Amino acid sequence: MATYTAPVDDIGFLLTRVFDFDATMAGLPGFEEVNAELAVSVLEEAGKFAAGVLEPLNRPGDEEGCTLENGLVTTPKGVADAYRAFADAGWCSLSGNPEYGGQGLPRVLQILLDEMLSSANLSFGLFPGLTRGAVEAIGHHASAELKATYLPKMISGEWTGAMALTEASAGTDLGLLNTRAVPNGDGSYAITGTKIFISSGDQDFGGNVIHLVLARLPDAPKGVKGISLFLAPKFLVHADGSLGARNGVNVGALEHKMGIHAQPTCVMNYDGATGWLVGEPGRGLNAMFTMMNAERLFVGIQGLGIAEAANQKAVAYARERLQGHGADGTPGPVAIINHPDVRKMLLTGRAFADAARALAVWTALQMDIADRHPDATVRREADALVALLTPVVKAAFTDFGFETAVASQQVLGGHGYIREWGMEQFVRDARIAQIYEGTNGVQALDLVGRKLGLEGGKLPQRFFDLIKADLDAALPSAGAALVTPVAEALARLQGATARLAANGGAVEAGAAATDYLRLFALVALGWMWVRMAAAATDEAATPVAQRKAVLARFFVERMLPQTLGLDAALAHGAPSLMALHADAF
């Protein structure tokens, strides 16, 4: 049975041929010594850990699941040891702030590591991923004292993190939450309430679990403006950094889920738990969204990781499975990879994964530029582009990732339905990524309702101009057969964007949102394919370059035409969606 192989050759191609990683790093203070050779060598080791340690735990962990007994969470056999080995090897601290013990390496390396973890063991990857998100929020918004107390051990991986937002009556609309925080008179607060769906809410790795909890102060107004953010650890911490008494942070139950069974998704009870304010009173969502936006990109990468792993397994099976005659008349039985429909499923998954990885690297480079570029204007522009792409990466990558998992399962036929082959787990695990950290419908509404209006509506046009410039530059090497269809799809996207701006209104935005996001994503992926195809013509005919040229053509001819249907649907607007009375459904 095929095992996961980290896509290191593809990563090397992206960093050296498509994005000129070395030149970008050279212009960012603190990254001058980072280059593609270093990045690839680090990621090669990450791939070995993912394939050798984490993937073998994936199916057993899914079958065993987590347990809760006497208030204590136990993760599946081998997970705790694997996590400690992961932390001891320094992987938790890869992109962490050096001021608190991190290695300070670029986001590009972090995102590519996250992809490998998601491919090998999605449940495991949530532990360091959620911890890093909590670190982001604490690092941006907490007091110096809280940072000094919690960040070093969270960045090292000795302690883990979780975010506690959702309540039974408050999901997407967090303005309805009821958890309360009452001042204790010493600068701390007593937090009382119950949260649900809390991934990594507890673990048996040792150390501490640091919860970031949304709650209301006694005089807080209703709605989102009355929400504050608090840090509540599982164990209180002494002045010397050692662990003290157990805090009032307890697991009430474990959620029974469709997938990610090796990840303890908890119902958390905060029974007068001692916590400390993070950021300003009443601005909890502002602080929490620092974590949420990081997590949304992380979840998008989970979709990519599942797609990569599922496609690899499907390709390996299709090469070995013999069935039927060849479509060209070759006597059978032949390997099913020779059948056109099987090839279509495999190529669709591969064309998505390679382009998504490229777009993820581009987005991560913008994050590094936004953090470190010496020019404030360049930093601000890069940060805005990341904001624009965040809902697209989260929603499109997880939609296409789930579709790839389903198609890869289909390649295996009946074996795809059987647990021992691992494909049905990919389908179950991938499905949650479309839901958590804000459903994909919410991401689409964020794109059309908020992000398109940034910079007075000029941000999307700036992004479109950037794509257009790259398409023009790539035309001589990539050729009109690839560039022109992407340029035409970009024109459709620009037209749809203009119609949304002209029509306005919540109903039209809601009716357009998911189709518009998919259209946006297909154009962005097409942009990446043009860049990769152009780069492939500039180097010797390596296997990677040869594959890129073929896949670029497949994407443009077989996937990009979806933009025609999406544009036609968007042009009709909301009337047919809203015409049927609710009672008539």
C-alpha positions in Angstrom: 0.0 0.0 0.0 1.4 3.4 -1.0 2.8 5.7 1.6 3.1 9.5 1.7 6.0 11.2 0.0 6.6 14.9 0.8 6.6 16.9 -2.5 10.1 18.3 -2.0 11.0 18.4 -5.7 7.9 20.5 -6.4 8.8 22.8 -3.5 12.3 23.3 -4.8 10.9 24.1 -8.3 8.6 26.8 -6.8 11.2 28.4 -4.6 14.0 28.5 -7.3 12.2 28.8 -10.6 8.8 30.4 -10.0 9.2 32.9 -7.1 12.9 33.7 -6.8 12.7 33.0 -3.1 16.4 33.9 -2.5 16.0 37.5 -3.9 12.8 38.0 -1.8 14.5 36.9 1.4 17.5 39.0 0.7 15.4 42.1 0.9 13.8 41.3 4.2 15.7 42.2 7.4 16.5 39.1 9.4 16.0 36.7 6.5 19.2 37.6 4.6 20.8 34.3 5.3 17.7 32.2 4.3 17.8 30.8 0.8 16.0 28.1 -1.2 18.8 25.5 -0.5 18.3 25.9 3.3 14.5 25.9 3.0 14.5 22.7 0.9 16.9 20.9 3.3 14.8 21.8 6.3 11.6 20.7 4.5 13.2 17.4 3.4 13.7 16.6 7.1 10.1 17.7 7.9 8.9 15.3 5.1 10.9 12.4 6.7 9.3 13.1 10.1 5.8 13.4 8.6 6.1 10.2 6.5 8.1 8.1 9.0 6.5 9.1 12.3 3.2 10.7 11.8 1.6 8.8 8.8 1.9 5.4 10.5 -0.2 6.8 13.4 -2.9 8.2 11.1 -5.2 5.2 10.6 -4.6 3.6 14.0 -5.3 7.0 15.7 -8.5 7.3 13.6 -9.7 3.8 14.7 -8.7 4.2 18.4 -9.8 7.8 18.9 -9.5 9.9 22.0 -11.0 9.0 25.4 -12.1 10.9 28.4 -12.1 9.3 31.9 -12.3 11.0 35.2 -11.8 14.3 33.5 -8.6 13.3 31.8 -8.2 13.1 28.0 -6.1 10.3 26.5 -5.0 10.6 22.9 -4.5 7.4 20.8 -1.4 5.3 21.3 1.8 6.9 20.1 0.4 10.4 19.6 1.9 11.8 22.9 5.3 10.4 22.2 5.2 11.7 18.6 4.3 15.1 19.8 7.1 15.2 22.3 9.5 14.1 19.5 8.1 16.7 17.2 8.6 19.5 19.8 12.1 18.2 20.9 13.2 18.3 17.2 12.3 22.0 17.1 9.4 21.8 14.6 7.0 23.7 16.9 9.4 26.7 17.0 10.1 26.9 13.3 8.6 30.3 12.5 8.4 31.4 16.2 9.6 34.8 17.4 13.3 34.5 18.3 12.7 36.9 21.2 10.8 34.0 22.9 12.9 31.1 21.7 11.6 30.7 18.2 13.8 30.0 15.2 12.4 32.9 13.3 12.2 31.2 9.9 9.9 32.5 7.1 6.2 31.8 6.9 6.8 30.0 3.6 8.6 27.2 5.5 5.8 27.1 8.1 3.0 26.8 5.6 4.8 24.0 3.7 5.5 22.2 6.9 1.8 22.5 7.7 0.9 21.0 4.4 3.1 17.9 5.1 1.5 17.5 8.6 -1.9 17.7 7.1 -1.1 15.1 4.5 0.4 12.7 7.0 -1.9 13.1 10.0 -4.4 15.9 10.0 -5.5 15.3 13.6 -1.9 15.6 14.8 -1.2 18.8 12.9 -4.0 20.6 14.8 -2.0 20.5 18.0 0.9 22.7 16.9 -1.3 24.6 14.4 -3.7 25.8 17.1 -0.9 26.6 19.5 0.8 28.8 16.9 -2.5 30.6 16.3 -2.8 31.3 20.0 0.8 32.5 20.0 -0.1 35.0 17.2 -2.9 36.5 19.3 -0.9 36.7 22.5 2.1 38.1 20.7 0.1 40.9 19.0 -2.2 41.8 21.8 -1.2 40.6 25.3 0.8 42.5 28.0 4.5 42.1 28.2 4.1 40.0 31.4 1.7 37.5 29.7 4.0 37.3 26.7 7.1 36.6 28.9 5.2 34.0 30.9 3.5 32.0 28.2 5.2 32.5 24.8 8.5 30.8 25.4 6.9 27.5 26.4 4.2 27.6 23.8 6.7 28.4 21.0 8.9 25.5 22.1 5.9 23.1 22.2 6.2 22.4 25.9 2.8 23.9 26.3 -0.1 23.8 23.8 -2.9 26.2 22.9 -6.5 26.3 22.1 -9.1 28.9 21.2 -12.5 28.9 22.8 -15.1 30.8 20.8 -18.2 28.7 20.1 -21.1 28.1 22.4 -24.2 26.1 21.9 -26.2 29.2 21.1 -23.4 31.2 19.5 -21.6 29.9 16.5 -20.9 32.3 13.6 -22.8 35.0 15.4 -20.5 35.4 18.4 -22.5 38.4 19.6 -24.8 35.9 21.2 -22.3 34.3 23.5 -23.0 34.1 27.3 -19.6 33.3 28.9 -18.9 35.8 31.7 -15.7 37.2 33.1 -15.8 39.0 36.5 -12.9 41.0 37.9 -11.2 39.4 40.9 -9.7 42.7 42.1 -6.1 41.7 41.5 -5.9 42.2 37.7 -7.3 38.7 37.0 -10.8 37.6 36.1 -13.1 34.7 37.0 -14.4 33.1 33.8 -17.6 31.1 33.8 -19.3 29.4 30.9 -19.3 26.5 28.5 -17.7 26.3 25.1 -18.2 23.6 22.5 -16.2 22.3 19.5 -12.8 23.2 21.2 -10.1 21.4 19.2 -7.0 20.6 21.3 -9.0 21.6 24.3 -6.9 19.1 26.4 -4.2 16.5 25.8 -2.0 14.0 27.7 1.4 15.3 26.5 2.3 16.9 29.8 2.8 20.6 30.3 0.0 23.2 30.2 -2.9 24.0 27.8 -3.4 27.7 27.2 -7.0 28.7 26.4 -7.9 31.9 24.7 -11.5 32.5 25.7 -14.1 35.0 24.5 -16.3 36.3 27.3 -18.2 39.3 28.5 -17.4 41.7 31.3 -20.2 42.5 33.8 -20.9 45.9 32.2 -20.4 44.8 28.6 -23.0 45.9 26.0 -24.8 43.3 24.0 -23.4 42.2 20.6 -19.9 41.8 19.4 -18.7 45.1 20.9 -19.2 43.7 24.3 -16.8 40.7 23.9 -13.3 40.6 25.4 -10.6 38.0 25.1 -9.0 36.2 28.1 -6.1 33.9 28.6 -7.0 31.0 30.9 -4.4 28.2 31.5 -5.2 24.6 32.5 -2.7 25.1 35.3 -1.9 28.3 37.0 1.7 29.4 36.6 4.1 30.4 39.5 6.3 33.4 39.2 9.3 31.2 38.3 7.4 29.6 35.4 6.7 26.3 37.1 3.1 24.9 37.1 0.9 25.5 40.1 -2.6 24.5 41.0 -5.2 23.2 38.5 -7.3 26.0 37.2 -11.1 25.8 36.8 -10.7 24.7 33.2 -12.3 21.2 32.7 -13.3 18.9 29.9 -17.0 18.2 30.1 -17.2 15.8 27.2 -15.5 14.8 23.9 -17.4 15.5 20.7 -18.3 12.4 18.7 -17.3 13.3 15.2 -17.3 12.2 11.6 -13.6 12.5 11.3 -10.3 13.8 12.9 -10.9 11.1 15.6 -7.3 11.4 17.0 -7.9 15.1 17.8 -9.7 15.7 21.2 -12.5 18.1 20.3 -13.9 19.1 23.6 -16.8 20.6 25.5 -15.0 22.9 27.9 -16.4 24.1 31.2 -14.9 27.2 32.7 -15.9 27.1 36.4 -14.7 30.5 37.7 -11.4 29.9 35.9 -8.8 32.4 36.5 -7.9 34.3 33.4 -6.2 37.5 32.2 -7.3 40.1 29.7 -5.7 39.9 26.3 -5.9 43.3 24.5 -8.4 46.0 25.3 -11.8 45.4 27.0 -14.6 45.1 24.4 -12.1 44.4 21.6 -11.9 40.7 22.0 -12.9 39.9 18.4 -10.1 42.2 17.2 -7.6 40.2 19.1 -9.2 36.8 18.4 -9.2 37.5 14.6 -5.4 37.7 14.7 -5.6 34.0 15.6 -8.6 33.3 13.4 -7.0 34.7 10.3 -3.9 32.7 10.8 -6.0 29.6 11.4 -8.1 30.1 8.3 -5.0 30.1 6.2 -3.8 27.0 8.1 -7.2 25.2 7.5 -6.9 26.0 3.7 -3.5 24.3 3.8 -5.2 21.3 5.4 -7.4 21.0 2.3 -4.2 21.1 0.2 -2.5 18.5 2.4 -5.4 16.0 2.1 -5.6 16.5 -1.6 -1.9 15.8 -2.0 -2.0 12.6 0.1 -5.2 11.3 -1.4 -4.0 11.9 -5.0 -0.7 10.1 -4.3 -2.5 7.0 -3.0 -5.0 7.1 -5.9 -2.2 7.4 -8.5 -0.3 4.4 -6.9 -3.4 2.3 -6.9 -4.3 3.3 -10.5 -0.8 2.2 -11.7 -1.2 -1.3 -10.2 -4.9 -2.1 -10.6 -5.6 -4.0 -13.8 -9.0 -3.9 -15.4 -10.5 -3.7 -18.9 -9.0 -3.0 -22.3 -7.1 0.1 -23.2 -9.0 3.0 -24.6 -6.7 2.9 -27.7 -7.5 -0.8 -28.3 -4.7 -2.2 -26.3 -5.7 -5.8 -25.2 -6.6 -6.0 -21.5 -6.3 -6.2 -18.7 -4.5 -2.8 -18.4 -3.7 -0.6 -15.5 -6.6 1.7 -14.9 -4.4 4.7 -15.1 -4.8 4.2 -18.9 -8.5 4.8 -18.8 -9.5 8.4 -19.6 -12.0 8.9 -16.9 -9.5 7.7 -14.2 -6.9 10.0 -15.7 -9.4 12.9 -15.5 -9.9 12.3 -11.8 -6.2 12.0 -11.1 -5.2 15.0 -13.2 -7.9 17.2 -11.7 -6.5 16.5 -8.2 -2.9 17.0 -9.3 -3.7 20.2 -11.2 -5.4 21.6 -8.1 -2.7 20.5 -5.6 0.3 21.9 -7.6 -1.4 25.2 -8.3 -2.7 25.5 -4.7 0.8 24.9 -3.3 2.1 27.7 -5.6 -0.6 30.1 -4.5 0.1 29.2 -0.8 3.8 30.0 -1.3 2.9 33.3 -2.9 0.6 34.2 -0.1 3.2 33.2 2.5 5.7 35.4 0.8 3.3 38.3 1.1 3.0 37.5 4.8 6.8 37.6 5.2 6.9 40.9 3.3 4.1 42.4 5.4 6.1 41.4 8.6 9.6 42.5 7.6 9.9 44.7 4.5 11.7 48.0 5.4 9.2 50.1 3.4 5.9 50.7 5.4 3.9 51.1 2.2 5.1 47.8 0.8 4.3 46.1 4.1 0.8 47.6 4.1 0.1 46.6 0.5 1.3 43.0 1.1 -0.8 42.7 4.3 -3.9 43.8 2.3 -3.3 41.2 -0.3 -3.0 38.5 2.4 -6.4 39.7 3.8 -7.9 39.5 0.3 -6.6 36.0 -0.3 -7.4 34.6 3.2 -11.0 33.6 2.6 -10.1 32.3 -0.9 -7.4 30.1 0.4 -9.5 28.8 3.3 -12.7 28.1 1.3 -11.4 27.1 -2.2 -8.6 25.0 -0.9 -10.9 23.0 1.3 -13.6 22.7 -1.3 -11.2 21.5 -3.9 -9.4 19.4 -1.3 -12.6 17.6 -0.4 -13.5 17.1 -4.0 -10.0 15.7 -4.6 -10.4 13.3 -1.7 -13.8 12.1 -3.0 -12.4 11.6 -6.6 -9.4 9.8 -5.3 -11.6 7.5 -3.3 -13.6 6.9 -6.5 -10.5 5.8 -8.3 -10.2 2.9 -5.8 -13.7 1.8 -6.5 -14.9 -0.6 -3.8 -11.5 -0.5 -2.0 -12.0 3.2 -1.6 -15.0 2.4 0.7 -12.9 0.0 2.8 -11.1 1.4 5.8 -7.8 -0.4 5.4 -7.0 1.5 2.2 -7.2 4.9 4.0 -9.2 6.8 1.4 -12.5 7.0 3.3 -10.6 8.6 6.2 -9.3 11.3 3.9 -12.9 12.0 2.9 -14.1 12.2 6.5 -11.2 14.2 7.7 -11.3 16.7 4.8 -15.0 17.4 5.3 -14.4 19.3 8.6 -12.1 21.7 6.9 -15.0 23.1 4.9 -16.8 23.9 8.2 -14.6 24.9 11.0 -12.8 28.3 11.4 -15.8 29.8 9.7 -17.8 27.8 7.2 -16.9 28.2 3.5 -20.2 30.1 3.0 -19.1 32.6 5.6 -15.7 32.9 3.9 -17.4 33.7 0.6 -19.5 36.4 2.4 -16.4 37.8 3.9 -14.8 38.1 0.5 -17.7 39.8 -1.3 -19.0 41.7 1.7 -15.8 43.0 3.2 -12.6 42.3 1.3 -13.7 43.6 -2.1 -14.4 46.9 -0.4 -11.0 47.3 1.1 -9.0 50.4 0.0 -12.2 51.9 -1.2 -12.7 49.0 -3.6 -9.3 49.4 -5.1 -7.7 46.4 -3.5 -9.2 43.7 -5.9 -8.3 45.8 -8.9 -4.7 46.1 -7.6 -4.6 42.3 -7.4 -6.1 41.9 -10.8 -3.5 44.3 -12.3 -0.8 42.2 -10.7 -2.2 39.1 -12.4 -2.5 40.9 -15.7 1.1 42.1 -15.5 2.3 38.5 -14.9 0.2 37.1 -17.7 1.7 39.7 -20.1 5.2 38.9 -19.0 4.7 35.2 -19.4 3.2 35.3 -22.9 6.4 34.8 -24.8 7.5 31.7 -22.9 4.2 30.2 -21.8 2.4 30.9 -25.1 -1.0 32.2 -26.1 -2.7 28.8 -25.8 -2.2 29.0 -22.0 -2.1 32.7 -21.3 -5.1 33.9 -23.4 -7.7 31.6 -21.6 -6.5 32.8 -18.2 -6.6 36.4 -19.4 -10.2 35.8 -20.6 -11.2 34.2 -17.2 -9.6 37.2 -15.5 -11.8 39.5 -17.6 -14.9 37.5 -16.5 -13.8 37.9 -12.8 -13.3 41.7 -13.3 -16.8 41.9 -14.9 -18.4 40.0 -12.0 -16.6 42.2 -9.5 -17.9 45.3 -11.3 -21.5 44.0 -11.3 -21.3 43.3 -7.6 -20.0 46.8 -6.9 -22.8 48.3 -9.0 -25.7 46.1 -7.7 -24.7 46.2 -4.0 -27.0 45.0 -1.3 -26.8 42.1 1.1 -29.2 39.9 -1.0 -27.1 40.2 -4.2 -23.9 39.7 -2.3 -25.2 36.6 -0.5 -26.6 35.2 -3.8 -23.2 35.7 -5.5 -20.8 34.8 -2.7 -19.9 31.1 -3.2 -19.9 31.2 -7.0 -17.8 34.4 -7.0 -15.3 32.9 -4.6 -14.9 29.8 -6.8 -14.5 32.0 -9.9 -11.9 34.1 -8.1 -10.0 30.9 -7.0 -10.0 29.4 -10.5 -8.5 32.6 -11.9 -5.9 32.7 -9.2 -4.9 29.0 -9.8 -4.8 29.7 -13.5 -2.4 32.6 -12.8 -0.2 30.2 -10.9 -0.3 27.7 -13.8 0.9 30.3 -16.2 3.7 31.3 -13.9 4.7 27.6 -13.5 4.5 26.9 -17.2 6.6 29.9 -18.0 9.2 28.8 -15.5 9.2 25.3 -16.8 10.2 26.5 -20.3 13.2 28.3 -18.8 14.9 25.2 -17.5 16.1 21.8 -18.8 13.4 19.2 -19.4 13.4 17.9 -15.9 10.6 15.6 -14.8 9.1 18.4 -12.7 9.2 20.8 -15.7 7.7 18.3 -18.1 4.8 17.6 -15.7 4.1 21.3 -15.2 3.8 21.9 -19.0 1.2 19.1 -19.4 -0.7 19.9 -16.2 -0.9 23.6 -17.2 -2.6 22.6 -20.4 -5.0 20.3 -18.6 -6.0 22.9 -16.1 -6.7 25.5 -18.8 -8.6 23.2 -21.1 -10.5 21.1 -18.5 -10.9 23.1 -15.3 -10.7 26.8 -16.2 -13.8 26.5 -18.4 -15.8 26.3 -15.1 -15.4 30.1 -15.1 -17.9 30.4 -18.0 -20.7 28.7 -16.1 -19.9 30.5 -12.9 -19.9 33.9 -14.7 -23.3 33.1 -16.4 -24.8 32.1 -13.0 -23.5 35.3 -11.4 -24.9 37.4 -14.1 -28.5 36.3 -13.3 -28.2 37.6 -9.7 -30.5 36.8 -6.8 -34.1 36.8 -8.2 -34.4 33.0 -8.9 -32.8 32.3 -5.5 -35.3 34.4 -3.6 -38.5 33.8 -5.7 -39.8 30.7 -3.9 -41.6 31.5 -0.6 -40.0 29.8 2.4 -43.2 27.9 3.1 -43.1 26.4 -0.4 -39.8 24.5 0.1 
